[in-house]
Every structure is written in C-alpha cells, then in structure tokens.
Amino acid sequence: GIGANVLMIVKGPRDVISDGTETISCGAEGSPRRAGGQGDVLAGLTLAFQLWSQREGNAGLAEREAKGSWCSGRRLDLACAFAACEVARGCARTAFAKHRRAMLANDLLAEVGPTFHEMFPPEESAE
C-alpha cells in the first residue's frame, strides 16, 4: 500500500482516487481548460467533504446507505474524494461556459455553492 491513512487523487481525463488497495475513478464532464489552482480547489473540497463526514459519523453514513445515496457501497474517504472530484469538475464546467479560455481558478470558487447545491440538494426538512 501507499501508507496508513493516505488517499491519492490523480487528476486527468478521469480523476483516479486510490488508497493503494481500492481504486475508483471520476469521469464527470469538466472543462477543456486547465487553470493553475484547480488542484487547490479540489484539495479544499476534499478536505471539506472529509470534515463533514467525520462530524456526521457512522450514524449518518448508515442513514445514507439505507437511502441508497451517492456514497452507497463505497468507503467513506473514497466517497468524499469522489464527491469532491464531481463538484470540482462541475465548477470547472460551469466556469468555462461563462469565461471560456479566460477562465481562472478563482472563477471556480464562485461556482462551488451553486454546483454543490445542484449535485447535493438539501433535504426539505433541512431548509
């Protein structure tokens, strides 16, 4: 393996996520433009998902598993990285549609909230 508690995300045409034992990939549509700093956005999203999952704990995971949510059947850390890749790619897709070749990594930041809520709409009871 690659070490205890280590998770790698390799960006590319398909983002590859691995802990050295299990590997998954994310091929969601992104942007044809690669701007410096997109990896920083992905790292921040990954950390946010990991922190949310730790706060929620196993009870929340069991509840999502029962509902058949986006992380069903995946280890939680891999699911968090996958979700971060999905959101980052969605942000890049939307930012590129607005700014075309002038897109910068900062433009992705403006899309984090809307993209997150589009991909993971809040439950009615949470609003």
FENUR-V331157 format. One record per residue. N is the residue number from 1. RES is the residue in one letter. D_CENTER is the distance of its C-alpha to the mean C-alpha in Angstrom with 2 decimals. Layout:
n=N res=RES d_center=D_CENTER
n=N res=RES d_center=D_CENTER
//
This chain:
n=1 res=G d_center=23.00
n=2 res=I d_center=21.30
n=3 res=G d_center=22.13
n=4 res=A d_center=21.52
n=5 res=N d_center=18.21
n=6 res=V d_center=16.71
n=7 res=L d_center=13.39
n=8 res=M d_center=13.02
n=9 res=I d_center=10.47
n=10 res=V d_center=12.80
n=11 res=K d_center=11.89
n=12 res=G d_center=14.19
n=13 res=P d_center=15.09
n=14 res=R d_center=12.86
n=15 res=D d_center=10.28
n=16 res=V d_center=11.91
n=17 res=I d_center=10.71
n=18 res=S d_center=13.87
n=19 res=D d_center=15.85
n=20 res=G d_center=19.02
n=21 res=T d_center=19.94
n=22 res=E d_center=17.23
n=23 res=T d_center=15.15
n=24 res=I d_center=12.62
n=25 res=S d_center=11.29
n=26 res=C d_center=9.10
n=27 res=G d_center=11.62
n=28 res=A d_center=10.43
n=29 res=E d_center=12.71
n=30 res=G d_center=12.00
n=31 res=S d_center=14.91
n=32 res=P d_center=18.05
n=33 res=R d_center=18.36
n=34 res=R d_center=16.87
n=35 res=A d_center=17.47
n=36 res=G d_center=17.97
n=37 res=G d_center=15.46
n=38 res=Q d_center=12.27
n=39 res=G d_center=11.49
n=40 res=D d_center=12.30
n=41 res=V d_center=9.86
n=42 res=L d_center=7.00
n=43 res=A d_center=9.05
n=44 res=G d_center=9.49
n=45 res=L d_center=6.09
n=46 res=T d_center=6.01
n=47 res=L d_center=9.52
n=48 res=A d_center=9.27
n=49 res=F d_center=7.48
n=50 res=Q d_center=10.05
n=51 res=L d_center=12.77
n=52 res=W d_center=12.39
n=53 res=S d_center=12.64
n=54 res=Q d_center=15.64
n=55 res=R d_center=17.25
n=56 res=E d_center=17.04
n=57 res=G d_center=18.44
n=58 res=N d_center=19.72
n=59 res=A d_center=21.35
n=60 res=G d_center=18.22
n=61 res=L d_center=16.78
n=62 res=A d_center=20.14
n=63 res=E d_center=20.15
n=64 res=R d_center=16.86
n=65 res=E d_center=18.25
n=66 res=A d_center=21.45
n=67 res=K d_center=19.89
n=68 res=G d_center=18.08
n=69 res=S d_center=14.62
n=70 res=W d_center=11.31
n=71 res=C d_center=11.47
n=72 res=S d_center=15.17
n=73 res=G d_center=16.64
n=74 res=R d_center=13.84
n=75 res=R d_center=14.20
n=76 res=L d_center=12.23
n=77 res=D d_center=10.93
n=78 res=L d_center=9.85
n=79 res=A d_center=8.30
n=80 res=C d_center=6.33
n=81 res=A d_center=5.30
n=82 res=F d_center=4.94
n=83 res=A d_center=3.07
n=84 res=A d_center=1.04
n=85 res=C d_center=3.45
n=86 res=E d_center=4.50
n=87 res=V d_center=4.66
n=88 res=A d_center=5.92
n=89 res=R d_center=8.01
n=90 res=G d_center=9.18
n=91 res=C d_center=10.22
n=92 res=A d_center=11.96
n=93 res=R d_center=13.62
n=94 res=T d_center=14.98
n=95 res=A d_center=16.06
n=96 res=F d_center=17.79
n=97 res=A d_center=19.54
n=98 res=K d_center=20.93
n=99 res=H d_center=21.82
n=100 res=R d_center=22.23
n=101 res=R d_center=23.16
n=102 res=A d_center=23.53
n=103 res=M d_center=19.80
n=104 res=L d_center=18.81
n=105 res=A d_center=15.67
n=106 res=N d_center=17.08
n=107 res=D d_center=16.86
n=108 res=L d_center=13.06
n=109 res=L d_center=13.42
n=110 res=A d_center=15.66
n=111 res=E d_center=13.17
n=112 res=V d_center=10.41
n=113 res=G d_center=12.59
n=114 res=P d_center=13.77
n=115 res=T d_center=10.61
n=116 res=F d_center=9.09
n=117 res=H d_center=12.58
n=118 res=E d_center=12.96
n=119 res=M d_center=10.15
n=120 res=F d_center=10.97
n=121 res=P d_center=14.59
n=122 res=P d_center=16.45
n=123 res=E d_center=19.12
n=124 res=E d_center=22.56
n=125 res=S d_center=23.88
n=126 res=A d_center=21.29
n=127 res=E d_center=22.37
//
